[in-house]
Amino acid sequence: MRKYAVLVIVIVGSCLLFLTGYNQQDKKVHMPDMLSFAHRGASSVAPENTRAAFAKGVELQADFLECDVHLSKDGELVIMHDDRVDRTTNASGYISDFTLAELRQLDVGSTYSKEFAGESIMTLDELLEEFYHQVGLLIELKNPQAYPGIEEKVATLLLGYEDVSSIILQSFDVESMRKMHELLPDLQVGVLIRPTDSFLSAKSIEDLTSFATFINFNVSFINKRMVDKIHAQGGKVLVWSKKDKRLLAKAHKYGVDGVITDFSNWPTNDPIYLVQE
């Protein structure tokens, strides 16, 4: 009986080990052809949209750094997500009410951690100078209607770079991206789709892909059928999600072209990315 009991234990143990290994395999997604975009830099480990976050994104081997751009009071292209400085700095007010010199005085690191005290706001020009040759850049124009002429300013800046193939410009504002395509036909542009507009008709897809390389969605508001339709029109799809831990599994399932993330869900330097459940 004792030998029989030992044999049963061994068999059961082996089965459990097999099932454990199977479950671990099930939680891994192999995505060698999917681009990784560091959302506001590697914003899970450094203050968003700062030099530290962008440098960390490069260290984590992101394919692209994603950033957000506004205009200062004196017309400078500055990098910050919100239109106000309240959430991420030690000051209060709209970016458009500060000159660049005044914005330079703000601390954009301490609200994240004392470790990053003294981090200052970057301009788009500085981001390009420092990171253009290291990694791709995904630049989002935030509410361009509030900043008349911002497209021309960005186009003038990018004209200083002979090759813009590693740069993508995106916005929720369709007409702004249509304008950017007209200003710089060689530049890849992307249109961000709001959740309320996620069901795109065939006509809308045809129109968007006539000038935009990328059509980008919150992963919770898209499905494989929509991705396939966009691909059929020659377009590409990026997805993002701040809260959905199944982001990578969904992205892989839908066959999208890239994922915009803060890197909190997977180690980007490993070709087999772990998906947290």
TORDRENFI-300267 format. One record per residue (C-alpha): residue number from 1; x, y, z; residue in one letter. Coordinates in nm, 4 decimals, decimal comma, always signed. Layout:
<atoms>
{atom NUM; {X; Y; Z}; "A"};
...
</atoms>
This chain:
<atoms>
{atom 1; {+0,0000; +0,0000; +0,0000}; "M"};
{atom 2; {+0,2843; +0,2325; +0,0917}; "R"};
{atom 3; {+0,4476; +0,1848; -0,2498}; "K"};
{atom 4; {+0,1115; +0,2436; -0,4160}; "Y"};
{atom 5; {+0,0592; +0,5665; -0,2169}; "A"};
{atom 6; {+0,4065; +0,6922; -0,3109}; "V"};
{atom 7; {+0,3377; +0,6147; -0,6790}; "L"};
{atom 8; {+0,0093; +0,8086; -0,6652}; "V"};
{atom 9; {+0,1809; +1,1079; -0,5042}; "I"};
{atom 10; {+0,4518; +1,1074; -0,7716}; "V"};
{atom 11; {+0,1951; +1,0894; -1,0537}; "I"};
{atom 12; {-0,0228; +1,3661; -0,9034}; "V"};
{atom 13; {+0,2820; +1,5829; -0,8399}; "G"};
{atom 14; {+0,4000; +1,5391; -1,1972}; "S"};
{atom 15; {+0,0565; +1,6357; -1,3271}; "C"};
{atom 16; {+0,0510; +1,9478; -1,1118}; "L"};
{atom 17; {+0,3948; +2,0499; -1,2360}; "L"};
{atom 18; {+0,2809; +1,9954; -1,5943}; "F"};
{atom 19; {-0,0342; +2,2018; -1,5424}; "L"};
{atom 20; {+0,1634; +2,4783; -1,3717}; "T"};
{atom 21; {+0,4019; +2,4888; -1,6640}; "G"};
{atom 22; {+0,1077; +2,4932; -1,9051}; "Y"};
{atom 23; {-0,0564; +2,7838; -1,7207}; "N"};
{atom 24; {+0,2678; +2,9799; -1,7240}; "Q"};
{atom 25; {+0,3010; +2,9157; -2,0943}; "Q"};
{atom 26; {-0,0563; +3,0359; -2,1353}; "D"};
{atom 27; {+0,0312; +3,3706; -1,9789}; "K"};
{atom 28; {+0,3121; +3,4430; -2,2216}; "K"};
{atom 29; {+0,2661; +3,6129; -2,5532}; "V"};
{atom 30; {+0,5300; +3,6100; -2,8235}; "H"};
{atom 31; {+0,5200; +3,9386; -3,0152}; "M"};
{atom 32; {+0,8379; +3,9799; -3,2201}; "P"};
{atom 33; {+0,6705; +4,2017; -3,4812}; "D"};
{atom 34; {+0,4777; +4,4310; -3,2467}; "M"};
{atom 35; {+0,6240; +4,7750; -3,1808}; "L"};
{atom 36; {+0,6540; +4,8999; -2,8229}; "S"};
{atom 37; {+0,5828; +5,2665; -2,7417}; "F"};
{atom 38; {+0,6936; +5,4082; -2,4063}; "A"};
{atom 39; {+0,3894; +5,6082; -2,2936}; "H"};
{atom 40; {+0,5105; +5,9537; -2,1823}; "R"};
{atom 41; {+0,8440; +5,7795; -2,1543}; "G"};
{atom 42; {+0,8724; +5,4851; -1,9162}; "A"};
{atom 43; {+0,6175; +5,6564; -1,6936}; "S"};
{atom 44; {+0,5733; +5,3678; -1,4492}; "S"};
{atom 45; {+0,9308; +5,4094; -1,3251}; "V"};
{atom 46; {+1,0003; +5,7825; -1,3739}; "A"};
{atom 47; {+0,7969; +6,1074; -1,3848}; "P"};
{atom 48; {+0,6030; +6,1242; -1,7104}; "E"};
{atom 49; {+0,7267; +6,3284; -2,0058}; "N"};
{atom 50; {+1,0621; +6,4031; -1,8426}; "T"};
{atom 51; {+1,4164; +6,3428; -1,9598}; "R"};
{atom 52; {+1,4466; +6,0700; -1,6944}; "A"};
{atom 53; {+1,1386; +5,8872; -1,8262}; "A"};
{atom 54; {+1,2573; +5,9090; -2,1866}; "F"};
{atom 55; {+1,6050; +5,7856; -2,0955}; "A"};
{atom 56; {+1,4513; +5,4941; -1,9070}; "K"};
{atom 57; {+1,2366; +5,4120; -2,2101}; "G"};
{atom 58; {+1,5508; +5,3850; -2,4191}; "V"};
{atom 59; {+1,7152; +5,1713; -2,1514}; "E"};
{atom 60; {+1,4151; +4,9374; -2,1534}; "L"};
{atom 61; {+1,4569; +4,9042; -2,5304}; "Q"};
{atom 62; {+1,1337; +5,0667; -2,6409}; "A"};
{atom 63; {+1,0966; +5,1059; -3,0167}; "D"};
{atom 64; {+0,9430; +5,4523; -2,9730}; "F"};
{atom 65; {+0,9088; +5,7184; -2,7039}; "L"};
{atom 66; {+0,5629; +5,8761; -2,6832}; "E"};
{atom 67; {+0,5241; +6,2367; -2,5685}; "C"};
{atom 68; {+0,2678; +6,5186; -2,5594}; "D"};
{atom 69; {+0,3148; +6,8723; -2,6899}; "V"};
{atom 70; {+0,1597; +7,2117; -2,6083}; "H"};
{atom 71; {+0,2543; +7,5724; -2,6828}; "L"};
{atom 72; {+0,3860; +7,8052; -2,4138}; "S"};
{atom 73; {+0,2815; +8,1688; -2,3830}; "K"};
{atom 74; {+0,5726; +8,2714; -2,6040}; "D"};
{atom 75; {+0,5023; +8,0049; -2,8660}; "G"};
{atom 76; {+0,7540; +7,7358; -2,7687}; "E"};
{atom 77; {+0,6758; +7,3658; -2,8205}; "L"};
{atom 78; {+0,6839; +7,2211; -2,4691}; "V"};
{atom 79; {+0,6334; +6,8629; -2,3527}; "I"};
{atom 80; {+0,3608; +6,7934; -2,0977}; "M"};
{atom 81; {+0,0424; +6,5879; -2,1015}; "H"};
{atom 82; {-0,2121; +6,8163; -1,9341}; "D"};
{atom 83; {-0,2942; +7,1682; -2,0487}; "D"};
{atom 84; {-0,2371; +7,2781; -1,6880}; "R"};
{atom 85; {+0,0795; +7,2320; -1,4827}; "V"};
{atom 86; {-0,1009; +7,1558; -1,1545}; "D"};
{atom 87; {-0,0840; +6,7739; -1,1517}; "R"};
{atom 88; {+0,2807; +6,7231; -1,2386}; "T"};
{atom 89; {+0,4607; +7,0339; -1,1084}; "T"};
{atom 90; {+0,4938; +7,2522; -0,8003}; "N"};
{atom 91; {+0,2873; +7,5320; -0,9586}; "A"};
{atom 92; {-0,0631; +7,6003; -1,0853}; "S"};
{atom 93; {-0,2062; +7,7373; -1,4085}; "G"};
{atom 94; {-0,2331; +7,6796; -1,7821}; "Y"};
{atom 95; {+0,0812; +7,6085; -1,9843}; "I"};
{atom 96; {-0,0273; +7,8812; -2,2253}; "S"};
{atom 97; {-0,0034; +8,1369; -1,9424}; "D"};
{atom 98; {+0,3672; +8,0644; -1,8810}; "F"};
{atom 99; {+0,6647; +8,1633; -2,0923}; "T"};
{atom 100; {+0,9243; +7,8956; -2,1567}; "L"};
{atom 101; {+1,1620; +8,0684; -1,9130}; "A"};
{atom 102; {+0,8933; +8,0519; -1,6438}; "E"};
{atom 103; {+0,8169; +7,6869; -1,7201}; "L"};
{atom 104; {+1,1871; +7,6056; -1,6868}; "R"};
{atom 105; {+1,1683; +7,7079; -1,3205}; "Q"};
{atom 106; {+0,9049; +7,4453; -1,2380}; "L"};
{atom 107; {+0,9919; +7,1133; -1,0751}; "D"};
{atom 108; {+0,8339; +6,8267; -1,2710}; "V"};
{atom 109; {+0,9994; +6,5470; -1,0734}; "G"};
{atom 110; {+0,9163; +6,5921; -0,7054}; "S"};
{atom 111; {+0,5458; +6,5189; -0,7406}; "T"};
{atom 112; {+0,6459; +6,1702; -0,8582}; "Y"};
{atom 113; {+0,9311; +6,1098; -0,6138}; "S"};
{atom 114; {+1,1921; +6,3116; -0,4265}; "K"};
{atom 115; {+1,4459; +6,1052; -0,6183}; "E"};
{atom 116; {+1,3588; +6,3082; -0,9282}; "F"};
{atom 117; {+1,3548; +6,6517; -0,7664}; "A"};
{atom 118; {+1,4815; +6,9167; -1,0057}; "G"};
{atom 119; {+1,3632; +6,7535; -1,3288}; "E"};
{atom 120; {+1,2590; +7,0333; -1,5617}; "S"};
{atom 121; {+1,0217; +7,0657; -1,8546}; "I"};
{atom 122; {+1,1667; +6,9738; -2,1945}; "M"};
{atom 123; {+1,0941; +7,1306; -2,5301}; "T"};
{atom 124; {+1,0235; +6,9213; -2,8370}; "L"};
{atom 125; {+1,3422; +7,0578; -2,9907}; "D"};
{atom 126; {+1,5445; +6,9260; -2,6952}; "E"};
{atom 127; {+1,3770; +6,5854; -2,7128}; "L"};
{atom 128; {+1,4651; +6,5556; -3,0805}; "L"};
{atom 129; {+1,8238; +6,6709; -3,0262}; "E"};
{atom 130; {+1,8812; +6,4160; -2,7507}; "E"};
{atom 131; {+1,6837; +6,1107; -2,8626}; "F"};
{atom 132; {+1,6277; +6,1345; -3,2400}; "Y"};
{atom 133; {+1,9252; +5,9110; -3,3223}; "H"};
{atom 134; {+1,8529; +5,6624; -3,0417}; "Q"};
{atom 135; {+1,4868; +5,5675; -3,0776}; "V"};
{atom 136; {+1,1668; +5,6380; -3,2688}; "G"};
{atom 137; {+0,9422; +5,9220; -3,1512}; "L"};
{atom 138; {+0,5616; +5,9316; -3,1300}; "L"};
{atom 139; {+0,4564; +6,2940; -3,0796}; "I"};
{atom 140; {+0,1009; +6,3808; -2,9817}; "E"};
{atom 141; {-0,0384; +6,7286; -3,0386}; "L"};
{atom 142; {-0,2706; +6,8025; -2,7475}; "K"};
{atom 143; {-0,5807; +6,9998; -2,8407}; "N"};
{atom 144; {-0,4194; +7,1731; -3,1420}; "P"};
{atom 145; {-0,7270; +7,3934; -3,1903}; "Q"};
{atom 146; {-0,6225; +7,5782; -2,8742}; "A"};
{atom 147; {-0,2838; +7,6573; -3,0295}; "Y"};
{atom 148; {-0,3289; +7,8153; -3,3740}; "P"};
{atom 149; {-0,0218; +7,7578; -3,5883}; "G"};
{atom 150; {+0,1146; +7,4652; -3,3862}; "I"};
{atom 151; {+0,1201; +7,2403; -3,6952}; "E"};
{atom 152; {+0,3378; +7,4885; -3,8853}; "E"};
{atom 153; {+0,5755; +7,5168; -3,5893}; "K"};
{atom 154; {+0,6142; +7,1389; -3,5670}; "V"};
{atom 155; {+0,6589; +7,1101; -3,9447}; "A"};
{atom 156; {+0,9286; +7,3812; -3,9425}; "T"};
{atom 157; {+1,1135; +7,1987; -3,6644}; "L"};
{atom 158; {+1,0948; +6,8607; -3,8372}; "L"};
{atom 159; {+1,2103; +7,0063; -4,1688}; "L"};
{atom 160; {+1,5491; +7,0364; -4,0014}; "G"};
{atom 161; {+1,5718; +6,6559; -4,0032}; "Y"};
{atom 162; {+1,6485; +6,4933; -4,3365}; "E"};
{atom 163; {+1,4873; +6,1613; -4,2441}; "D"};
{atom 164; {+1,1562; +6,1617; -4,0542}; "V"};
{atom 165; {+1,0848; +5,7908; -4,1017}; "S"};
{atom 166; {+1,1389; +5,7280; -3,7286}; "S"};
{atom 167; {+0,8898; +5,9980; -3,6266}; "I"};
{atom 168; {+0,5103; +5,9655; -3,5995}; "I"};
{atom 169; {+0,2776; +6,2547; -3,5209}; "L"};
{atom 170; {-0,0665; +6,1839; -3,3754}; "Q"};
{atom 171; {-0,3718; +6,3645; -3,2395}; "S"};
{atom 172; {-0,7396; +6,3179; -3,1644}; "F"};
{atom 173; {-0,7936; +6,6119; -3,4011}; "D"};
{atom 174; {-0,8449; +6,4592; -3,7461}; "V"};
{atom 175; {-0,8155; +6,7867; -3,9351}; "E"};
{atom 176; {-0,4910; +6,8734; -3,7578}; "S"};
{atom 177; {-0,3388; +6,5467; -3,8770}; "M"};
{atom 178; {-0,4744; +6,6005; -4,2262}; "R"};
{atom 179; {-0,2991; +6,9368; -4,2208}; "K"};
{atom 180; {+0,0269; +6,7815; -4,0977}; "M"};
{atom 181; {+0,0135; +6,5346; -4,3866}; "H"};
{atom 182; {-0,0232; +6,8239; -4,6287}; "E"};
{atom 183; {+0,2665; +7,0122; -4,4689}; "L"};
{atom 184; {+0,4958; +6,7077; -4,4498}; "L"};
{atom 185; {+0,3777; +6,4297; -4,6869}; "P"};
{atom 186; {+0,6698; +6,2040; -4,5881}; "D"};
{atom 187; {+0,5788; +6,2176; -4,2192}; "L"};
{atom 188; {+0,3745; +5,9322; -4,0729}; "Q"};
{atom 189; {+0,0661; +6,0617; -3,8934}; "V"};
{atom 190; {-0,1812; +5,8842; -3,6690}; "G"};
{atom 191; {-0,5386; +5,9593; -3,5688}; "V"};
{atom 192; {-0,6413; +5,8780; -3,2132}; "L"};
{atom 193; {-0,9977; +5,7472; -3,1905}; "I"};
{atom 194; {-1,2151; +5,8376; -2,8925}; "R"};
{atom 195; {-1,4128; +5,5517; -2,7331}; "P"};
{atom 196; {-1,7410; +5,7118; -2,8440}; "T"};
{atom 197; {-1,6202; +5,7079; -3,2064}; "D"};
{atom 198; {-1,4676; +5,3593; -3,2062}; "S"};
{atom 199; {-1,7091; +5,2076; -3,4578}; "F"};
{atom 200; {-1,5667; +5,3287; -3,7880}; "L"};
{atom 201; {-1,7612; +5,2856; -4,1078}; "S"};
{atom 202; {-1,5888; +5,1594; -4,4220}; "A"};
{atom 203; {-1,6089; +5,5135; -4,5599}; "K"};
{atom 204; {-1,4431; +5,6599; -4,2496}; "S"};
{atom 205; {-1,1626; +5,4046; -4,2646}; "I"};
{atom 206; {-1,1070; +5,4806; -4,6314}; "E"};
{atom 207; {-1,0920; +5,8544; -4,5579}; "D"};
{atom 208; {-0,8563; +5,8218; -4,2600}; "L"};
{atom 209; {-0,6171; +5,5840; -4,4331}; "T"};
{atom 210; {-0,5957; +5,8219; -4,7294}; "S"};
{atom 211; {-0,3617; +6,0414; -4,5225}; "F"};
{atom 212; {-0,2975; +5,8664; -4,1899}; "A"};
{atom 213; {-0,0593; +5,5723; -4,1529}; "T"};
{atom 214; {-0,1945; +5,4817; -3,8095}; "F"};
{atom 215; {-0,5446; +5,4670; -3,6608}; "I"};
{atom 216; {-0,5109; +5,4249; -3,2839}; "N"};
{atom 217; {-0,7612; +5,2974; -3,0257}; "F"};
{atom 218; {-0,8073; +5,2277; -2,6591}; "N"};
{atom 219; {-0,7798; +4,8484; -2,6616}; "V"};
{atom 220; {-1,1118; +4,8150; -2,4767}; "S"};
{atom 221; {-1,2984; +4,9689; -2,7709}; "F"};
{atom 222; {-1,1690; +4,7712; -3,0669}; "I"};
{atom 223; {-1,1882; +4,4178; -3,1996}; "N"};
{atom 224; {-1,0036; +4,2044; -3,4522}; "K"};
{atom 225; {-1,2608; +4,2704; -3,7216}; "R"};
{atom 226; {-1,1943; +4,6457; -3,7055}; "M"};
{atom 227; {-0,8180; +4,5881; -3,7107}; "V"};
{atom 228; {-0,8539; +4,3644; -4,0149}; "D"};
{atom 229; {-1,0618; +4,6265; -4,1956}; "K"};
{atom 230; {-0,7996; +4,8938; -4,1329}; "I"};
{atom 231; {-0,5204; +4,6612; -4,2446}; "H"};
{atom 232; {-0,7168; +4,5825; -4,5614}; "A"};
{atom 233; {-0,7082; +4,9546; -4,6441}; "Q"};
{atom 234; {-0,3307; +4,9678; -4,5914}; "G"};
{atom 235; {-0,3492; +5,1286; -4,2476}; "G"};
{atom 236; {-0,1840; +5,0297; -3,9206}; "K"};
{atom 237; {-0,3222; +5,0149; -3,5680}; "V"};
{atom 238; {-0,1749; +5,1048; -3,2291}; "L"};
{atom 239; {-0,3562; +5,0374; -2,9028}; "V"};
{atom 240; {-0,3242; +5,1700; -2,5503}; "W"};
{atom 241; {-0,4805; +5,1152; -2,2101}; "S"};
{atom 242; {-0,4018; +5,2560; -1,8688}; "K"};
{atom 243; {-0,5979; +5,0006; -1,6668}; "K"};
{atom 244; {-0,6547; +4,6830; -1,8671}; "D"};
{atom 245; {-0,3932; +4,4299; -1,7543}; "K"};
{atom 246; {-0,4857; +4,2107; -2,0518}; "R"};
{atom 247; {-0,3584; +4,4789; -2,2898}; "L"};
{atom 248; {-0,0835; +4,2676; -2,4418}; "L"};
{atom 249; {-0,2900; +3,9518; -2,4761}; "A"};
{atom 250; {-0,5647; +4,1489; -2,6516}; "K"};
{atom 251; {-0,3146; +4,3309; -2,8724}; "A"};
{atom 252; {-0,1649; +4,0010; -2,9818}; "H"};
{atom 253; {-0,5072; +3,8462; -3,0377}; "K"};
{atom 254; {-0,6229; +4,1385; -3,2527}; "Y"};
{atom 255; {-0,3006; +4,1486; -3,4555}; "G"};
{atom 256; {-0,2287; +4,5189; -3,4001}; "V"};
{atom 257; {+0,0970; +4,6812; -3,5057}; "D"};
{atom 258; {+0,2060; +4,8260; -3,1739}; "G"};
{atom 259; {+0,1264; +4,8889; -2,8087}; "V"};
{atom 260; {+0,1498; +5,2190; -2,6203}; "I"};
{atom 261; {+0,2198; +5,1416; -2,2540}; "T"};
{atom 262; {+0,4012; +5,2678; -1,9469}; "D"};
{atom 263; {+0,5859; +4,9302; -1,9312}; "F"};
{atom 264; {+0,4162; +4,8282; -1,6066}; "S"};
{atom 265; {+0,2862; +4,5085; -1,7660}; "N"};
{atom 266; {+0,5856; +4,3474; -1,9305}; "W"};
{atom 267; {+0,9656; +4,3534; -1,9526}; "P"};
{atom 268; {+1,0364; +4,5119; -2,2894}; "T"};
{atom 269; {+1,3860; +4,3705; -2,3177}; "N"};
{atom 270; {+1,2518; +4,0140; -2,3384}; "D"};
{atom 271; {+1,1066; +3,8817; -2,6677}; "P"};
{atom 272; {+0,8587; +3,6780; -2,4605}; "I"};
{atom 273; {+0,6430; +3,9287; -2,2769}; "Y"};
{atom 274; {+0,4657; +3,8264; -1,9579}; "L"};
{atom 275; {+0,1002; +3,9204; -1,9389}; "V"};
{atom 276; {-0,0269; +3,9900; -1,5876}; "Q"};
{atom 277; {-0,3737; +3,8552; -1,5119}; "E"};
</atoms>
